[in-house]
Structure formats: C-alpha cells, structure tokens
Amino acid sequence: MSGFTSQEIAYLQRQPLARMATIDAKGDLHVVPVGFRYNPDEETIDLGGHNIAGTKKYRDALKHGRIAVVVDDVLPPWQPRFVEIRGTVEAFDEGGKAINEGFRPEILRLTPIYIVS
C-alpha cells in the first residue's frame, strides 16, 4: 500500500516540475528544480533531467542518501497546494526517458519516509 493518498497521487501525476533539496559537503542547503514522475510500480518519486548524473544535486543526494522534494502550485485567487516528500535516495541507470523523452536515462529514486500535503 502506498504512503501517498489517492489525491496526492493524482496531483503529482499532473505536475511536471519539483523542487529538490540536498545538503552539500559544507552543510549548506541546495534547492533546485528537477523533472520527476510518480512511479506507481515502486511507489516512489523518480527524478531526472538532461544531465542529472553530472550535477551537484546528484552528487550531494548520493553522498548523504537523503533528500526532500516539494511539488507545488497556486490556483487563483490564492490557493497554494503542495506535496512535500522526504526520504532516502538511490541512483539508477534507467528510467529518465519515462519522465521525459528528452532526459538522460539516469535517475534518482526517492523512497518516501515522510509525506505531507
């Protein structure tokens, strides 16, 4: 059974972009936009990009093994919506094309420990 509610899954499936937070070697926070998809087979969030494996966010995520992701938007007149996901992260050599055909195959897979919306 998923840690996500059906409403959270539906929301995540409609959004193309997340904000991913990592910690670098100096302990500084680093937040960047990243492409993603909800993976229903694994009940995870798969994160990818045009060259994700060559980025600071990728290296920092794997060094610490934990990340946080926020997916959000705002409806008029002022109705903010979001899903925050914190958890463990692993690298995989395949899966990026399932997020976006233009992405490299490498992904980071976020396994949720904490979800709030």
N, C-alpha and C positions, 0 to 999 in steps of 0.2 A: 504494500500500500504506500502511496506517495505521501511525502510530508507536505506537498502542496495541496491547497484546496482546488476544487474544480474552477472556481472563479479566478484564482491566481494563475492556473494553467492557461485558461482562456485569454487572460490579459497578456501573459508572457508570449503567447503564440501570435499576438497581433503587433508586437513591438520589435523593431529591428536593431535597436541600439541599447547597450547597457553602459554603466559606469563602473569600472573595476578599480578597487583599491588594493594596493600592496604596500609593503614596508621594504625600504631599501637597506643596504648594508650598514648605513649610518643610523638607521632607526627612523628616517624621515618617511612620511606618508607620500604616496604617489597615486593619483587618481586620474584615469584616462578613459575615454570612450572606447568601446570594443563591440564588434559584432557578436551575436550569440544566437542560440536557439535552445528551447526546452527540448530535452531528449527523453521522449516517453518510454523508450525501451530500458534506459538506465535510471530514469527519474533524476536526471542531473541537468546542469546547465553547461552546454558546450560553448566555448569561447574561441573565436578565430579572427583572422584578418589576412591582409595581403602579404604580410611577412611576420606573423606573430612570433615565430620561433627565434627571430633575430632581434627581438625588442627587450627593452629594460623590464617591462611589465612581466614578460615571460620568465626572464631570469630571476627576478625578485620573487615571483609567485612560487617557482620551484625551489628556491633557496629556503623559503620559510614554510612552504607546504600548506599555507592558509591564505585565503583572500576573502574579500567582501565584494558583492556586486549589488548595485541598485539599478532597477529599471523603473523609469518614472515618466510621467507626462502631466499636463494640466489641461483640463477642459474649461471652457468659458462658463460663467464669468470668472470664477476662481475655484476650481475643484481639483486640487492636486491628488494624484494617485501614484502609488509606488508599491514595489515588492523589493524588500531587502533580503539578500541571501548571504549567509556566511558559512564557510565550510572548508573542507580540505580540497586540495587541487592536485591533479596528476596530468602529465603530458601524454598525448597520443599522436602517432604519426598519421592517422587518418581521421576524417570527419569534417574538415574545414569546408569541403565542397557542399556538404549538406546544409551548412549555414548560408553560404553564398557561393555561386559558381565561380566568382572571381577571386575567391580566397585560396590561399595555400592549403594543402591538406592537413598540416599540423594543427592541433587544438590543445587547449587546456580544458580539462573536465572538472567542474566544480560539483562536489558531492555535498549537499546541504547538511548542516548541523543545526542551523538556526534560520528560520524564515519568519518574516513579519510583513504585514501589509495593512 
